[in-house]
Amino acid sequence: MTETSPHSLEDLAPLAEKVLDALKAKNMMVATAESCTGGLICGALTEIAGSSAAVDRGFVTYSNEAKTELLGVPAELIAKVGAVSKDVAIAMAEGAVTRSNADIAVSVTGIAGPGGGSEAKPVGTVHLAVACKGRPTEHLHCWFADQGRRSIRLATVQTALISILNAVY
């Protein structure tokens, strides 16, 4: 880990507070659609008092079935490109923003390890998307190296929070 890498969710509290302040200032609500982070992004935000003014909901869609049932990601898309892909991340974010009262949604799908990686999608591969009503959905492909499951998940949360902040401004 680098000096800027979070070691715990508590390390991300100042960033989460900044995200919430930005959302509140713009009178926006956020939703999360999380696979590899299992709710940590929403957890980082809702750990801050007053978060209900800016957090609508979090979808934890760890299984492919959950992605389909809760977010409307087509099962055929997952079968074609895999759950850890740009297209699925985009579909997750767009599904979250349309199935919530949020103005903005962030999604993450990735391989946190220690197993599950391949040559094409090694451990540490994460696809992130941000969907905002009235704007094109943005995608970010990250590779956090195989630095351990906890570190990959925390780095993903940090990147998601920064992505929300960037989308608000």
FIKOLZA-1660 file (N, C-alpha, C; in steps of 0.1 Angstrom, whole numbers, plus 5000, padded with zeros to 4 digits):
% residues 169
   i   px   py   pz ch aa at
   1 5008 4988 5000  A  M  N
   1 5000 5000 5000  A  M CA
   1 5009 5012 5000  A  M  C
   2 5004 5023 4994  A  T  N
   2 5011 5036 4994  A  T CA
   2 5006 5044 5006  A  T  C
   3 5012 5055 5008  A  E  N
   3 5009 5063 5019  A  E CA
   3 4994 5068 5018  A  E  C
   4 4989 5070 5006  A  T  N
   4 4976 5075 5004  A  T CA
   4 4965 5064 5004  A  T  C
   5 4970 5051 5005  A  S  N
   5 4960 5040 5005  A  S CA
   5 4954 5039 5019  A  S  C
   6 4940 5038 5019  A  P  N
   6 4934 5036 5032  A  P CA
   6 4937 5023 5038  A  P  C
   7 4938 5023 5051  A  H  N
   7 4940 5011 5059  A  H CA
   7 4927 5006 5065  A  H  C
   8 4917 5015 5066  A  S  N
   8 4904 5012 5072  A  S CA
   8 4893 5021 5067  A  S  C
   9 4881 5018 5069  A  L  N
   9 4870 5027 5065  A  L CA
   9 4871 5040 5073  A  L  C
  10 4876 5040 5085  A  E  N
  10 4878 5052 5092  A  E CA
  10 4887 5062 5085  A  E  C
  11 4897 5056 5078  A  D  N
  11 4906 5065 5070  A  D CA
  11 4899 5072 5059  A  D  C
  12 4888 5067 5055  A  L  N
  12 4880 5073 5044  A  L CA
  12 4869 5082 5049  A  L  C
  13 4867 5084 5062  A  A  N
  13 4857 5092 5067  A  A CA
  13 4858 5107 5062  A  A  C
  14 4870 5113 5062  A  P  N
  14 4870 5127 5057  A  P CA
  14 4866 5128 5042  A  P  C
  15 4870 5118 5034  A  L  N
  15 4865 5118 5020  A  L CA
  15 4850 5116 5019  A  L  C
  16 4845 5107 5027  A  A  N
  16 4831 5104 5027  A  A CA
  16 4823 5117 5031  A  A  C
  17 4828 5124 5041  A  E  N
  17 4821 5136 5045  A  E CA
  17 4822 5147 5034  A  E  C
  18 4833 5148 5027  A  K  N
  18 4834 5157 5016  A  K CA
  18 4824 5154 5005  A  K  C
  19 4822 5141 5002  A  V  N
  19 4812 5137 4992  A  V CA
  19 4798 5140 4997  A  V  C
  20 4795 5138 5009  A  L  N
  20 4782 5141 5014  A  L CA
  20 4779 5156 5014  A  L  C
  21 4789 5164 5018  A  D  N
  21 4788 5178 5017  A  D CA
  21 4785 5183 5003  A  D  C
  22 4792 5177 4993  A  A  N
  22 4790 5181 4979  A  A CA
  22 4776 5178 4974  A  A  C
  23 4772 5166 4978  A  L  N
  23 4759 5161 4974  A  L CA
  23 4748 5170 4980  A  L  C
  24 4749 5173 4993  A  K  N
  24 4740 5182 5000  A  K CA
  24 4739 5196 4993  A  K  C
  25 4751 5201 4990  A  A  N
  25 4752 5215 4984  A  A CA
  25 4745 5215 4971  A  A  C
  26 4745 5204 4964  A  K  N
  26 4738 5204 4951  A  K CA
  26 4724 5198 4952  A  K  C
  27 4720 5195 4964  A  N  N
  27 4707 5189 4966  A  N CA
  27 4705 5176 4958  A  N  C
  28 4715 5168 4959  A  M  N
  28 4715 5155 4951  A  M CA
  28 4715 5143 4961  A  M  C
  29 4709 5132 4956  A  M  N
  29 4709 5120 4964  A  M CA
  29 4718 5109 4956  A  M  C
  30 4724 5100 4963  A  V  N
  30 4733 5090 4957  A  V CA
  30 4727 5076 4961  A  V  C
  31 4730 5067 4951  A  A  N
  31 4727 5053 4954  A  A CA
  31 4740 5045 4950  A  A  C
  32 4742 5034 4956  A  T  N
  32 4754 5026 4953  A  T CA
  32 4749 5012 4948  A  T  C
  33 4756 5006 4939  A  A  N
  33 4754 4993 4934  A  A CA
  33 4767 4985 4936  A  A  C
  34 4768 4977 4945  A  E  N
  34 4781 4971 4949  A  E CA
  34 4782 4956 4948  A  E  C
  35 4792 4951 4942  A  S  N
  35 4795 4937 4941  A  S CA
  35 4807 4934 4950  A  S  C
  36 4819 4936 4945  A  C  N
  36 4831 4932 4952  A  C CA
  36 4833 4940 4966  A  C  C
  37 4827 4951 4968  A  T  N
  37 4828 4958 4980  A  T CA
  37 4817 4955 4990  A  T  C
  38 4807 4948 4986  A  G  N
  38 4797 4942 4995  A  G CA
  38 4790 4952 5004  A  G  C
  39 4789 4965 5000  A  G  N
  39 4782 4975 5008  A  G CA
  39 4791 4985 5015  A  G  C
  40 4804 4983 5013  A  L  N
  40 4814 4992 5020  A  L CA
  40 4813 5007 5016  A  L  C
  41 4809 5009 5003  A  I  N
  41 4808 5023 4998  A  I CA
  41 4797 5030 5006  A  I  C
  42 4785 5023 5005  A  C  N
  42 4773 5029 5012  A  C CA
  42 4776 5030 5027  A  C  C
  43 4783 5020 5033  A  G  N
  43 4787 5020 5047  A  G CA
  43 4796 5031 5050  A  G  C
  44 4805 5035 5042  A  A  N
  44 4814 5046 5045  A  A CA
  44 4806 5059 5045  A  A  C
  45 4796 5060 5036  A  L  N
  45 4788 5072 5036  A  L CA
  45 4779 5073 5047  A  L  C
  46 4772 5062 5051  A  T  N
  46 4762 5062 5061  A  T CA
  46 4768 5062 5075  A  T  C
  47 4781 5060 5076  A  E  N
  47 4788 5061 5089  A  E CA
  47 4788 5076 5094  A  E  C
  48 4786 5085 5084  A  I  N
  48 4787 5100 5087  A  I CA
  48 4773 5104 5092  A  I  C
  49 4772 5111 5103  A  A  N
  49 4759 5116 5108  A  A CA
  49 4753 5126 5097  A  A  C
  50 4740 5125 5095  A  G  N
  50 4734 5134 5085  A  G CA
  50 4734 5128 5071  A  G  C
  51 4739 5116 5069  A  S  N
  51 4740 5111 5056  A  S CA
  51 4727 5108 5049  A  S  C
  52 4716 5107 5057  A  S  N
  52 4703 5105 5051  A  S CA
  52 4698 5116 5042  A  S  C
  53 4704 5128 5043  A  A  N
  53 4701 5139 5035  A  A CA
  53 4706 5137 5021  A  A  C
  54 4716 5128 5019  A  A  N
  54 4722 5126 5006  A  A CA
  54 4723 5112 5001  A  A  C
  55 4720 5102 5010  A  V  N
  55 4721 5088 5006  A  V CA
  55 4707 5082 5004  A  V  C
  56 4704 5078 4993  A  D  N
  56 4690 5072 4990  A  D CA
  56 4690 5057 4994  A  D  C
  57 4699 5049 4988  A  R  N
  57 4700 5035 4991  A  R CA
  57 4712 5029 4986  A  R  C
  58 4715 5016 4991  A  G  N
  58 4726 5008 4985  A  G CA
  58 4721 4995 4981  A  G  C
  59 4725 4990 4969  A  F  N
  59 4722 4977 4964  A  F CA
  59 4735 4969 4966  A  F  C
  60 4734 4958 4973  A  V  N
  60 4745 4948 4974  A  V CA
  60 4741 4937 4965  A  V  C
  61 4748 4936 4953  A  T  N
  61 4745 4926 4943  A  T CA
  61 4757 4918 4940  A  T  C
  62 4760 4909 4950  A  Y  N
  62 4772 4901 4949  A  Y CA
  62 4770 4890 4939  A  Y  C
  63 4758 4884 4938  A  S  N
  63 4756 4874 4928  A  S CA
  63 4751 4879 4915  A  S  C
  64 4753 4871 4904  A  N  N
  64 4748 4875 4891  A  N CA
  64 4733 4876 4892  A  N  C
  65 4726 4867 4899  A  E  N
  65 4712 4868 4900  A  E CA
  65 4707 4881 4906  A  E  C
  66 4714 4886 4916  A  A  N
  66 4711 4898 4923  A  A CA
  66 4712 4910 4913  A  A  C
  67 4723 4910 4905  A  K  N
  67 4725 4920 4895  A  K CA
  67 4713 4921 4886  A  K  C
  68 4708 4909 4882  A  T  N
  68 4697 4909 4873  A  T CA
  68 4684 4912 4880  A  T  C
  69 4681 4907 4891  A  E  N
  69 4668 4909 4898  A  E CA
  69 4667 4923 4904  A  E  C
  70 4678 4928 4910  A  L  N
  70 4677 4941 4917  A  L CA
  70 4680 4953 4908  A  L  C
  71 4689 4951 4898  A  L  N
  71 4693 4962 4890  A  L CA
  71 4689 4961 4875  A  L  C
  72 4683 4950 4871  A  G  N
  72 4679 4948 4858  A  G CA
  72 4690 4946 4848  A  G  C
  73 4702 4941 4853  A  V  N
  73 4713 4938 4844  A  V CA
  73 4709 4925 4836  A  V  C
  74 4708 4926 4823  A  P  N
  74 4704 4914 4815  A  P CA
  74 4713 4902 4818  A  P  C
  75 4707 4890 4821  A  A  N
  75 4715 4878 4823  A  A CA
  75 4724 4875 4811  A  A  C
  76 4718 4878 4799  A  E  N
  76 4725 4875 4787  A  E CA
  76 4738 4883 4786  A  E  C
  77 4738 4896 4791  A  L  N
  77 4750 4904 4791  A  L CA
  77 4760 4898 4800  A  L  C
  78 4756 4894 4812  A  I  N
  78 4766 4888 4821  A  I CA
  78 4772 4876 4815  A  I  C
  79 4764 4867 4809  A  A  N
  79 4769 4855 4802  A  A CA
  79 4778 4858 4791  A  A  C
  80 4776 4869 4784  A  K  N
  80 4784 4872 4772  A  K CA
  80 4798 4879 4776  A  K  C
  81 4797 4889 4785  A  V  N
  81 4810 4896 4788  A  V CA
  81 4815 4893 4802  A  V  C
  82 4808 4887 4811  A  G  N
  82 4812 4884 4824  A  G CA
  82 4808 4895 4834  A  G  C
  83 4806 4891 4846  A  A  N
  83 4802 4901 4857  A  A CA
  83 4812 4912 4859  A  A  C
  84 4824 4909 4858  A  V  N
  84 4835 4919 4860  A  V CA
  84 4838 4924 4846  A  V  C
  85 4831 4935 4842  A  S  N
  85 4833 4941 4829  A  S CA
  85 4827 4955 4829  A  S  C
  86 4832 4962 4819  A  K  N
  86 4827 4976 4817  A  K CA
  86 4812 4976 4815  A  K  C
  87 4807 4968 4806  A  D  N
  87 4793 4968 4803  A  D CA
  87 4784 4965 4815  A  D  C
  88 4788 4955 4823  A  V  N
  88 4780 4952 4835  A  V CA
  88 4781 4963 4845  A  V  C
  89 4793 4969 4847  A  A  N
  89 4794 4981 4856  A  A CA
  89 4784 4992 4852  A  A  C
  90 4784 4995 4839  A  I  N
  90 4775 5005 4834  A  I CA
  90 4761 5002 4836  A  I  C
  91 4757 4989 4833  A  A  N
  91 4743 4985 4835  A  A CA
  91 4739 4985 4850  A  A  C
  92 4749 4982 4858  A  M  N
  92 4746 4983 4873  A  M CA
  92 4743 4997 4877  A  M  C
  93 4752 5006 4873  A  A  N
  93 4750 5020 4877  A  A CA
  93 4737 5026 4872  A  A  C
  94 4734 5023 4859  A  E  N
  94 4722 5028 4853  A  E CA
  94 4710 5022 4859  A  E  C
  95 4711 5009 4863  A  G  N
  95 4700 5003 4870  A  G CA
  95 4697 5008 4883  A  G  C
  96 4708 5012 4890  A  A  N
  96 4706 5018 4904  A  A CA
  96 4700 5031 4903  A  A  C
  97 4704 5039 4893  A  V  N
  97 4698 5053 4893  A  V CA
  97 4684 5053 4888  A  V  C
  98 4680 5043 4880  A  T  N
  98 4666 5042 4876  A  T CA
  98 4657 5035 4886  A  T  C
  99 4663 5027 4895  A  R  N
  99 4655 5020 4905  A  R CA
  99 4656 5026 4919  A  R  C
 100 4659 5039 4919  A  S  N
 100 4660 5046 4932  A  S CA
 100 4655 5060 4930  A  S  C
 101 4656 5068 4941  A  N  N
 101 4653 5082 4940  A  N CA
 101 4666 5090 4939  A  N  C
 102 4677 5084 4935  A  A  N
 102 4690 5091 4934  A  A CA
 102 4691 5098 4921  A  A  C
 103 4699 5109 4922  A  D  N
 103 4703 5116 4910  A  D CA
 103 4716 5110 4904  A  D  C
 104 4724 5103 4912  A  I  N
 104 4737 5098 4908  A  I CA
 104 4738 5084 4915  A  I  C
 105 4744 5075 4907  A  A  N
 105 4747 5062 4913  A  A CA
 105 4761 5057 4909  A  A  C
 106 4767 5051 4918  A  V  N
 106 4780 5045 4915  A  V CA
 106 4779 5030 4916  A  V  C
 107 4786 5023 4907  A  S  N
 107 4786 5008 4908  A  S CA
 107 4801 5003 4907  A  S  C
 108 4803 4992 4914  A  V  N
 108 4816 4985 4913  A  V CA
 108 4814 4970 4912  A  V  C
 109 4822 4964 4903  A  T  N
 109 4822 4950 4902  A  T CA
 109 4837 4946 4899  A  T  C
 110 4842 4936 4906  A  G  N
 110 4856 4933 4905  A  G CA
 110 4860 4920 4911  A  G  C
 111 4873 4918 4911  A  I  N
 111 4878 4906 4917  A  I CA
 111 4888 4910 4928  A  I  C
 112 4883 4908 4941  A  A  N
 112 4891 4912 4952  A  A CA
 112 4900 4901 4957  A  A  C
 113 4898 4889 4953  A  G  N
 113 4907 4878 4956  A  G CA
 113 4903 4872 4970  A  G  C
 114 4911 4862 4974  A  P  N
 114 4924 4859 4968  A  P CA
 114 4923 4850 4956  A  P  C
 115 4912 4844 4954  A  G  N
 115 4911 4836 4941  A  G CA
 115 4902 4843 4932  A  G  C
 116 4898 4836 4921  A  G  N
 116 4889 4841 4911  A  G CA
 116 4895 4848 4900  A  G  C
 117 4907 4852 4900  A  G  N
 117 4913 4859 4889  A  G CA
 117 4917 4850 4878  A  G  C
 118 4920 4856 4866  A  S  N
 118 4925 4849 4854  A  S CA
 118 4935 4858 4848  A  S  C
 119 4941 4853 4837  A  E  N
 119 4951 4861 4830  A  E CA
 119 4944 4874 4824  A  E  C
 120 4932 4872 4819  A  A  N
 120 4925 4884 4813  A  A CA
 120 4919 4893 4824  A  A  C
 121 4916 4887 4835  A  K  N
 121 4910 4895 4846  A  K CA
 121 4917 4891 4859  A  K  C
 122 4929 4896 4862  A  P  N
 122 4936 4892 4874  A  P CA
 122 4929 4898 4887  A  P  C
 123 4933 4892 4898  A  V  N
 123 4929 4897 4911  A  V CA
 123 4933 4912 4912  A  V  C
 124 4924 4920 4916  A  G  N
 124 4926 4935 4917  A  G CA
 124 4919 4942 4905  A  G  C
 125 4914 4935 4896  A  T  N
 125 4906 4941 4885  A  T CA
 125 4893 4946 4890  A  T  C
 126 4890 4959 4888  A  V  N
 126 4877 4965 4892  A  V CA
 126 4872 4974 4880  A  V  C
 127 4859 4972 4878  A  H  N
 127 4852 4981 4869  A  H CA
 127 4842 4990 4877  A  H  C
 128 4843 5003 4875  A  L  N
 128 4835 5012 4882  A  L CA
 128 4827 5021 4872  A  L  C
 129 4815 5024 4875  A  A  N
 129 4807 5033 4867  A  A CA
 129 4799 5043 4875  A  A  C
 130 4797 5055 4870  A  V  N
 130 4789 5065 4876  A  V CA
 130 4778 5069 4866  A  V  C
 131 4766 5068 4871  A  A  N
 131 4755 5072 4862  A  A CA
 131 4748 5084 4869  A  A  C
 132 4746 5094 4861  A  C  N
 132 4739 5107 4866  A  C CA
 132 4727 5109 4857  A  C  C
 133 4716 5112 4862  A  K  N
 133 4704 5115 4854  A  K CA
 133 4707 5127 4845  A  K  C
 134 4704 5124 4832  A  G  N
 134 4706 5135 4822  A  G CA
 134 4721 5136 4816  A  G  C
 135 4730 5127 4820  A  R  N
 135 4743 5127 4815  A  R CA
 135 4748 5113 4811  A  R  C
 136 4757 5112 4802  A  P  N
 136 4763 5099 4798  A  P CA
 136 4769 5092 4810  A  P  C
 137 4768 5079 4811  A  T  N
 137 4774 5072 4822  A  T CA
 137 4789 5071 4820  A  T  C
 138 4797 5073 4830  A  E  N
 138 4811 5073 4830  A  E CA
 138 4816 5059 4835  A  E  C
 139 4827 5054 4829  A  H  N
 139 4833 5042 4833  A  H CA
 139 4848 5043 4837  A  H  C
 140 4852 5036 4847  A  L  N
 140 4866 5036 4850  A  L CA
 140 4871 5021 4852  A  L  C
 141 4882 5018 4845  A  H  N
 141 4887 5004 4847  A  H CA
 141 4900 5006 4856  A  H  C
 142 4899 4999 4867  A  C  N
 142 4910 5000 4877  A  C CA
 142 4917 4987 4879  A  C  C
 143 4930 4987 4882  A  W  N
 143 4937 4975 4886  A  W CA
 143 4945 4979 4898  A  W  C
 144 4942 4973 4909  A  F  N
 144 4948 4976 4922  A  F CA
 144 4959 4966 4926  A  F  C
 145 4963 4958 4917  A  A  N
 145 4973 4947 4919  A  A CA
 145 4968 4938 4930  A  A  C
 146 4974 4927 4931  A  D  N
 146 4970 4917 4941  A  D CA
 146 4977 4920 4954  A  D  C
 147 4971 4931 4961  A  Q  N
 147 4977 4935 4973  A  Q CA
 147 4969 4930 4985  A  Q  C
 148 4960 4921 4983  A  G  N
 148 4952 4915 4994  A  G CA
 148 4938 4920 4993  A  G  C
 149 4929 4911 4997  A  R  N
 149 4914 4914 4995  A  R CA
 149 4910 4927 5002  A  R  C
 150 4914 4929 5015  A  R  N
 150 4910 4941 5022  A  R CA
 150 4915 4953 5015  A  R  C
 151 4928 4953 5011  A  S  N
 151 4933 4965 5005  A  S CA
 151 4926 4968 4991  A  S  C
 152 4923 4958 4984  A  I  N
 152 4917 4960 4971  A  I CA
 152 4903 4966 4973  A  I  C
 153 4896 4961 4983  A  R  N
 153 4882 4966 4986  A  R CA
 153 4883 4980 4991  A  R  C
 154 4892 4984 5000  A  L  N
 154 4893 4997 5005  A  L CA
 154 4897 5007 4994  A  L  C
 155 4906 5003 4985  A  A  N
 155 4911 5011 4974  A  A CA
 155 4899 5014 4965  A  A  C
 156 4890 5003 4963  A  T  N
 156 4879 5005 4955  A  T CA
 156 4869 5015 4961  A  T  C
 157 4867 5014 4974  A  V  N
 157 4858 5024 4980  A  V CA
 157 4863 5038 4979  A  V  C
 158 4876 5040 4981  A  Q  N
 158 4882 5053 4979  A  Q CA
 158 4880 5058 4965  A  Q  C
 159 4883 5050 4955  A  T  N
 159 4881 5054 4941  A  T CA
 159 4866 5057 4938  A  T  C
 160 4857 5049 4944  A  A  N
 160 4843 5052 4941  A  A CA
 160 4839 5066 4948  A  A  C
 161 4844 5068 4960  A  L  N
 161 4840 5081 4966  A  L CA
 161 4846 5093 4958  A  L  C
 162 4858 5092 4953  A  I  N
 162 4864 5102 4945  A  I CA
 162 4856 5104 4932  A  I  C
 163 4852 5093 4926  A  S  N
 163 4844 5093 4914  A  S CA
 163 4830 5100 4916  A  S  C
 164 4824 5098 4927  A  I  N
 164 4811 5105 4930  A  I CA
 164 4814 5119 4932  A  I  C
 165 4824 5123 4939  A  L  N
 165 4828 5137 4941  A  L CA
 165 4830 5144 4928  A  L  C
 166 4838 5138 4919  A  N  N
 166 4841 5143 4906  A  N CA
 166 4828 5145 4898  A  N  C
 167 4819 5136 4899  A  A  N
 167 4807 5136 4891  A  A CA
 167 4797 5148 4896  A  A  C
 168 4798 5150 4909  A  V  N
 168 4790 5161 4914  A  V CA
 168 4794 5175 4909  A  V  C
 169 4807 5176 4908  A  Y  N
 169 4813 5189 4904  A  Y CA
 169 4815 5191 4889  A  Y  C
% end
